[in-house]
Amino acid sequence: MLAALCHLEDVAGPSRPSALQTLLASPPSGDEVGETRFAELTEDRQARKFAEALLSVLIESWTTLDADITAASKRWRLERMDRVDRNALRIGAAELRLRPETPTGVILSEVVRLASTYGNERSAAFVNGLTASLASTLRPGESRS
């Protein structure tokens, strides 16, 4: 969900704060209010199509992604992680696992940028380290650049 924000960051519009609230919901419930907010996310059809596809992947793979993050995290339990960090990591794990056409370096860069923008002062470093660990496990031997 946060990766959708990364790709939508350049989309102008006052709906960005409400989109962030919807995308940070953990996990999305699919209720009418949530669906309406998501529909308002953007008027850009291509960006919305990407966001919907990513959201679908996240919902379908939620348990697997959380297991990936839990396995990669040595010191933090998933439920103790900051909400922004946790969801940024879910996005990173989803893209690393399920979008092989997206280069690892691009995924790392986007997830860290989102954590830096929307998280706390330690989010970028935390998300960078854990996403790099996920990349080593989920894409062994692939370059991060």
C-alpha positions in Angstrom: 0.0 0.0 0.0 2.8 2.4 0.8 4.5 1.5 -2.5 1.3 2.7 -4.2 1.9 6.1 -2.5 5.4 6.1 -3.7 4.3 5.7 -7.3 1.5 8.2 -6.8 3.7 10.8 -5.0 3.9 13.0 -8.0 0.1 12.9 -8.5 -1.2 16.3 -7.5 -4.3 16.6 -5.4 -5.6 17.2 -1.9 -6.7 13.6 -1.4 -3.2 12.5 -0.5 -3.7 12.7 3.3 -6.9 10.7 3.2 -5.2 8.2 0.8 -2.4 7.7 3.4 -5.0 7.0 6.1 -6.7 4.4 4.0 -3.4 2.8 2.8 -2.0 2.6 6.4 -5.1 0.6 7.6 -3.8 -2.7 8.8 -5.2 -4.8 7.2 -7.8 -3.2 4.9 -11.3 -4.3 5.7 -12.9 -3.8 2.3 -15.8 -1.9 3.8 -17.8 0.7 1.8 -16.0 3.7 3.4 -12.6 2.2 2.7 -13.6 1.4 -0.9 -14.8 5.0 -1.4 -11.6 6.5 0.0 -9.6 4.2 -2.3 -11.7 5.2 -5.3 -10.9 8.8 -4.5 -7.2 8.1 -4.2 -6.4 9.2 -7.7 -8.1 10.0 -10.9 -5.1 8.7 -12.8 -6.3 5.4 -14.2 -2.9 3.9 -14.6 -1.8 4.8 -11.1 -5.1 3.5 -9.7 -4.7 0.2 -11.6 -1.3 -0.2 -10.1 -2.5 0.6 -6.6 -5.4 -1.8 -6.9 -3.2 -4.6 -8.2 -0.7 -4.0 -5.3 -3.5 -3.9 -2.8 -4.9 -7.2 -4.1 -1.5 -8.9 -3.9 -1.1 -7.6 -0.3 -4.5 -8.9 0.8 -4.0 -12.3 -0.9 -0.5 -12.8 0.6 -0.8 -11.0 4.0 0.1 -14.1 6.1 3.1 -15.1 3.9 4.4 -11.5 3.8 4.2 -11.2 7.6 6.0 -14.6 7.9 8.8 -13.3 5.6 9.2 -10.1 7.7 9.1 -12.0 11.0 11.8 -14.4 9.7 14.0 -11.5 8.6 13.6 -9.5 11.8 16.0 -10.5 14.5 15.0 -8.1 17.3 11.5 -6.8 16.6 8.2 -8.6 16.7 5.9 -7.6 13.9 3.2 -6.3 16.2 5.7 -4.0 18.0 6.9 -2.3 14.8 5.7 1.2 14.0 2.6 1.0 11.7 4.3 2.9 8.9 7.4 0.7 9.1 5.4 -2.5 9.2 3.3 -1.6 6.2 6.3 -0.3 4.2 8.0 -3.7 5.0 4.9 -5.5 3.8 5.0 -3.6 0.5 8.7 -4.3 0.1 8.2 -8.0 0.8 5.2 -8.2 -1.6 7.2 -6.5 -4.4 10.3 -8.6 -3.8 8.3 -11.8 -3.7 5.6 -11.3 -6.3 6.9 -8.7 -8.8 10.1 -10.1 -10.3 10.0 -7.5 -13.1 10.7 -4.7 -10.5 14.4 -4.4 -9.9 15.5 -5.0 -6.2 17.2 -1.6 -6.1 14.1 0.2 -7.1 12.0 -1.6 -4.5 14.6 -0.8 -1.8 14.8 2.8 -2.8 11.1 3.4 -2.9 10.3 1.6 0.3 13.1 3.6 2.2 11.9 6.9 0.7 8.4 6.2 1.9 9.6 5.3 5.4 11.7 8.4 5.4 8.8 10.6 4.3 5.9 9.1 6.3 7.7 7.4 9.3 9.6 8.7 12.2 13.3 9.7 12.4 14.5 6.1 12.6 12.1 4.6 10.1 14.3 4.9 7.0 17.3 3.1 8.6 15.1 0.4 10.1 13.2 -0.3 6.9 16.3 -0.2 4.8 18.1 -2.8 6.9 15.1 -5.1 7.2 14.2 -4.8 3.5 17.8 -5.5 2.5 17.6 -8.6 4.6 14.3 -9.6 3.0 15.9 -9.0 -0.5 18.8 -11.3 0.4 16.4 -14.1 1.4 13.7 -13.6 -1.3 16.1 -12.8 -4.2 19.4 -14.5 -3.4 22.2 -13.6 -5.7 20.4 -10.6 -7.2 22.2 -7.2 -7.2 20.6 -4.4 -5.2 21.6 -1.7 -7.6 
